[in-house]
Amino acid sequence: MIVSGHHVYALDASNGNVVWSFQADAAVTAAPRISRGFVSQLDRVYFGDLGGNVYALNANTGAFSWKASGAGPIAASVAVVGGAVDFVDVSGTAHALDASNGSNLWTFFPLFLADAHTGLLSSNGLLYVTVTSTHLTERFVSIYAIDPNTGVEDWRWDDIAPSALPGFDDGKTLEPPSLLTV
């Protein structure tokens, strides 16, 4: 799968030919996730767009299954965990949708909304959400561990972010911490 602008393309791996394409309502900036036969015995592709929409398509044909709207712009890839499509919008708000029909399961609001990058990782039975935000005059980096079944915070780690990181010219751009699990 590749994304380009408002489009998601499925390519034949043997020859590079387009198998199907789908046009989203807004730009798609992150890789789609494929769920193989877990939900309704169908292979599905899930992704979000900058318009705050999450889509589910048949992975083999590109046929539209459902679309859920109402979140802020989605710039990161979604995760498919236990029958739910989990994602974080650019404000750092995490959401879970029922993977079979797109209905809302829960929404988690961070202590401070993000004003920079956010990210999401599923591992060890938890969802980890990273949020970079500014409160008063301090920049913070927070990691939230969230129960994927309920959307309830299990724990949170906060740190004051440095004013500049090596490799960034403006001294304001700040990537969330990388999330690795062992």
Order of alpha helices (4+ residues) and beta strands (2+ residues): beta-beta-beta-beta-beta-beta-beta-beta-beta-beta-beta-beta-beta-beta-beta
